């Protein structure tokens, strides 16, 4: 019981630390991604109820690997192009917004 409680405590503490980091804007890029993901979840939640989302996820869990195997070359090309665009946006945003880390704050 002690081992399980210690493991659970470590998991909860790391999760809370990550949430604190996201809410207090320690890294603006991660905070924006977190906010956008919360907005998307709210938007999806307004369309479907939870059971529908679970059924769709369960169906996709077994369908998407087969679709990927059948269309691997096209999907890989699309993922590479999207990743290139996202990396470009990240560098542009990082150039505009100074990112401070915990180490920088400790040095000050």
Secondary structure, DSSP 8 states (H G I E B T S, - for coil): -HHHHHHHHHHHHHHHHHHHHHHTTSSHHHHHHHHHHHHHHHHHHHHS-HHHHHHHHHHHHHHHHHHHHHTHHHHHHHHHHHHHHHHHHHHHHHHHS----HHHHHH-
